Amino acid sequence: MLFLLNEPLSQYGEVQLNDLLVTIQEHDDSCDVMALRNEALLERIPKHLLSRIDITKTGDEYSHKICDRCYKHLPSETHFVNNRIKKGGRITKRPSCKACRKIKNGKSIKSQDRLKWEKLKPKLGQLFTCPICTKTSIGGVSKHVLDHNHQTGEVRGYLCESCNTGIGRFDDNVELVKNAINWLNQTLDP
């Protein structure tokens, strides 16, 4: 079962209001729970301090949403930014809250660097080969994205949109990419 704390408790400093908690073990009048945000284990939390949450009633069509990074249950309108418009004109919010999104986005490309690199962007009709997937595409037909290091703001160069999105999904984390390689290697023929 999933819960939220009903009130802030100083003795549970590693858990904050709105943290999503998962039941590890249930007792008569208390529960042992783990906070998903930081994997903090809390023992014997009195049940009256916990509110059960139905995660099927969270998300874009509800008043609250759970951040996919910090696992906090937060009001959608104030803590999540618009992402895209889906079929029927429905607006979806980003899966990460504003605070987590700020951390993920990191440092931006400096404006003088962006201006310098804009001159090197594949032009309309120009062939471009992505340095990651090696797929050749055409400027103006395919989207080419200026990739950068989110910790330093340093530009790495242009990539196809798919590869840039892939790197972003892995948070520019080499260990995560290695994990993905290991995962793929498990299913390949020897």
N, C-alpha and C positions, 0 to 999 in steps of 0.2 A: 504494500500500500504506500501511497505517497501522501505526505503531509506538509504543512507549513506551521511555523511557530505562531501562536496567537499573540504573543507579546515579547518584547526584547527581554532577555535574561542575561544579566552580567556574568553569571557563572558559566554561561555557554558562549563565551566571547568569540570562539571560532565560527559560530553560526550567527548569521544576521537575519533580521526580519526579511521576509520574502524568499529566503533560501528554500529550495525544494529538498525535502528530506524523504529518504526511502526507508521502510521498515526492515530492520535486520532480524529482530526478534520481538515478539509481542508477549507481554506479561499481563497479569490480571488488571493492574491499574497504571501500567507504564509501558513504554516501548524503548527498545534500543534502536536508534536510527543513525543513518549516515547522511551527512550533507553532501549532495552531489558536487557543489561548487568546489570544495576543497577536500573531499573525502574524509572529513572529520567524523569520527565515531563518537556518538553521544549515548551514554547508557542511562537507563531508567528515567527517561523523560516522562513526567506525569501526563497521562492521556488528555487531561483537561487543558493542557497547554498546547495541544496539537489540533489542527484543523485538517480533516481529510480533504484532498483536492482531486477532482476528476479532470485529468489532463485532456480528455476528449472535449472538454468545455473551455478550452483555452485556444488562443490563436487569433488570426486575423478577423474572424467573424464574431469574436467575443471581446469583452471589455479588457481582459487581461491576456497576457502572452508569457510564455516561458522562454527566456533567453537561451540560445543553444550553446552559449559559452560559460556563463556564470550560473546558470540554472536558477535564476531568480524569477519569481512570479510577479510581473510588473504590469501596470496599466499600459495598454497598447498605444493610446494616443499620445502620452507624454514621454514614453521611454523608448519607442521604436520609430524609426523614420520610414517613410514610404519607399518601396523598392520598385514595383512595377505594376502595371495595370493588366489584369487577367481578363479572360473572356467575360463578357457581360459588363465590362467597365469596372469590375471590382478591383480596388486597390489593395495590394498586399504590402505588408511591412517587412523590413529586413528581419532575418531570423535572430540577429544579435542586437542587444540593447545598445543605446547610444554610448554608454560608458565603455562597453566591450568593443564596440565598433571603432571608437577612438583609438584604443590600444591596437587593434588589428590594423587599422589604416596607417598607424605610425607616422613617420615623417614624409611630407610631400616632396615632390620634385621642386627644386628652386626655379623661380620663374625665368631666370637667365639661362638655366640649363634647358628648360622646356623650349624656350625660343631657339636655342642652338640646335636642339634635336628635331624640332619641327621642320627645319630645312632638310633633314635627312629622311623624313617620313616617305615611304613609297608613294609616288605620285600616281595620279589617275592613269591607268593603263600600264604602269610599270610592273614588271615581275618582281616578286619578293619570295625568298626562300626562308622559312622559319628556321632559326638555328637549333631549335629543339626537335620538332617533328619532321623537319626537312621537307615539308609540303610546300610546293610552289603555288603561290596565289597571285592575284592581280589587284593592284592598288585601285580603289574605287569599287571593286566588286566584293572583295573580302575586307574585313576590318583588321587593321594592324594597330597594336597597342604598344605604347612606350612603357616598358617594364622598368621598375626601380626597386632598390633595396629599401624596405619599409623601416628598417632600423636606422639607416644613415641618410636616406633620401637620394643616394647616389644612383644615377641612371645606368642601367645595364644594356639597354638597346631595345629595338623593336622585336616583337613576337607576334605570331598570329593570335587572334583573340582567344582561341581555345587553349593554347599553351599558357597564356597569361592567366586565364581563369584557373587552370589547373595548379599553377604555382601558388596562386592566391588561396586556393582551397587547402593547400598544404602549409599555409602560413609562412612561406619561404623557409620552412624548416627541413634541413637536409635529412635529419633522422626520420621524419615522417615519409619523405620520399624513399629512403632506404627501406622502411617498413613496407611501402607499396611494392617496391622491387622484390623484396622477399616474398610477399604475398603472391605476386604474379609468378615468381619462380616455382612456387609450390605446385602450381597447376600445369607447368610445362613438362613435356616429355623429356626424360633424361637424355 
